[in-house]
Amino acid sequence: MESTSELENKVIEILKTIYDPEIPVDVFELGLIYEVKIDSKANIEIIMTLTSPNCPVAESMPKEIETKIANYPKFNSCKVNIVFDPPWSKDMMSEEALLELGFL
């Protein structure tokens, strides 16, 4: 069985394939992912936010994340919880994302 850190790395790898449709950067580098929890049965819980409460993908993006992660053979299930506290800001973006968007 893979270690929790290996499983977490796989979750992050999958998250890096999911892009915000309005910004050409993945959800992980954008800083939208606040926490990844993995229990002993390989159930994944993701605490994340959106760039705004009125985000047009508020319904579809969490479902896309849940589906892509749950479809990975070593994971049992995935649940995404959307929070708006703390609110997202560009300060949460990785250097890679800031560079990609011309902020650096």
N, C-alpha and C positions, 0 to 999 in steps of 0.2 A: 504493500500500500504506500502511496506517495505521502510525503510529509505535508503538514498544513501549509508550510511556506511554498512548496512546489505547487500545491493546489491553488494557493492565492496567486502565484505567478501565472498560472494558466487562466484564472479568472481575468487578471489584468490584461493578458495577451488577447483574450476574447473582447474585452471592453475596448481595446485599442482598434478594433475593427468596426466600431459603431460610431458614426459621425453625427454631429449636430447638423441638420440640413441647411441651416443658415450660415454656419461658420465651417470652413474647411479643415476642422481639427476634430480629433476623436474625443469622446466624452471623458476619458481618463486624463488626457493632457490638458483638457479645458478646466480641470479641477472640479468637475461635477460629481465625482465619486468621493464621498466623505468616509465611508467605511465598508469593508468587506468582511463578513463574518462567515465562518465555515464550522459547522458542528461535526460531531464524531461520525455522523451518518452521511457526510458529504452533501448536506443541504446548505445552500448558499443564501445568505441574506445580504443585500446591498442597500446601504443608506446613501442616497444621492439627492441632488437638487437639480434644478433646471436654471437656465440663464435668466428666466423670468417666470412669474406665476402664470402669465398669459401665453407661455410658449406653445406654439402650434403643435408640437409633438408630445405634449403632456400625456396623452393617452397612448400613442403608438411607441414612443421610445422605451418606456419601462417594459412593455410587452416584448419588444424586440430583444432587449437585454435578457429578460427572463427566458425566452425561447432559445436564444443562442447559447446561453450558459447551461440551461437544463439539458440541451441536446448533446453536450459533451459527455462521452460515455462514463467518465469517472464521477460525475456529479449526479446526485439524486434529484434535486429540485432547486429552483431559484425563485426568490421573492424579492422584488424591488420595493423599497419604501421611499417615497418622495418627501423631503422636508424642505422648508424654506428658512430655517433658522440653524445656522447663520445664513443670511442671504448670500448668493453667489456674487462675486466681483472679479474683475480681471486679475486682481492680485492672487487669485487662487490658481491661475493658469501656470503650467510648467514653463520653463525657459524655452523649451522646444516650441510650445504653442505661441508664446509671445513673439518669438523669432519668425515663425510661420506667418503670423498676422501683421508683422512689421512694427511691433511695439518695442523691439530692441534694436 
